[in-house]
Amino acid sequence: MTVHITLDVPEESLSVFRAGPDEFARQMRLAAVVKWYEMGRVSQSKAAELAGMSRREFLDKLHEFQVSPFQITPDDLAAEAADE
């Protein structure tokens, strides 16, 4: 099942991104998913699914957005090192 969400966006916003409505919506969805991944709210596979792309493509997008593909924090890493 697919849910459709309607969002009102000023027409000038489309020209900022040099995109039509469909491309703007795609870019907005990708930006949201990348941020949710960065915040640790979704996994890579779920993020890729939400973005409508493969996990490999999503990893490439993370690189473009300069977001690390690793969801481990420095504290998590220190805790793991202390357990060894």
C-alpha positions in Angstrom: 0.0 0.0 0.0 1.2 3.5 -0.8 0.2 6.6 1.0 0.2 9.9 -0.8 1.1 13.1 1.1 0.3 16.5 -0.2 2.7 19.3 0.7 2.2 23.0 -0.3 5.5 24.5 -1.4 6.0 28.0 -2.8 6.6 27.8 -6.6 9.8 29.8 -6.2 11.3 26.9 -4.2 11.2 24.8 -7.3 13.4 27.3 -9.2 16.0 27.3 -6.4 16.6 23.6 -7.1 16.0 23.9 -10.8 13.6 21.1 -10.6 10.0 20.3 -11.5 7.5 19.2 -8.8 8.4 15.4 -9.2 12.1 16.0 -9.0 11.7 18.4 -6.1 9.7 15.8 -4.2 12.3 13.1 -4.9 15.1 15.4 -3.7 13.1 16.3 -0.6 12.4 12.7 0.2 16.1 11.8 -0.2 17.2 14.6 2.0 14.8 13.6 4.7 15.8 10.0 4.6 19.5 10.8 4.7 18.9 13.0 7.8 16.9 10.3 9.5 19.7 7.8 8.8 22.3 10.3 10.2 20.1 10.7 13.3 20.0 6.9 13.7 16.2 6.7 13.2 16.4 4.3 10.3 18.8 1.6 9.1 20.6 1.7 5.7 18.2 -0.8 4.2 15.1 1.0 5.5 16.5 4.3 4.3 17.2 2.9 0.9 13.7 1.5 0.7 12.1 4.8 1.7 14.3 6.6 -0.9 13.2 4.2 -3.6 16.7 3.0 -4.4 19.1 0.1 -3.8 21.3 0.1 -0.6 24.3 0.6 -2.8 22.8 3.7 -4.4 21.9 5.0 -0.9 25.5 4.6 0.2 26.5 6.6 -2.8 24.0 9.3 -1.8 25.4 9.3 1.8 28.8 10.1 0.3 27.3 13.0 -1.8 25.7 14.4 1.3 28.9 13.9 3.3 27.2 11.6 5.8 29.1 8.7 7.3 27.7 5.2 6.5 28.7 4.1 10.0 26.1 4.6 12.8 28.5 4.0 15.6 29.2 6.9 18.0 32.6 7.6 19.6 31.0 6.6 23.0 29.8 3.3 21.4 33.3 2.7 20.0 35.0 3.4 23.4 32.5 1.0 25.1 33.3 -1.7 22.6 37.0 -1.2 23.0 36.7 -1.3 26.8 34.8 -4.7 26.6 37.7 -6.3 24.7 
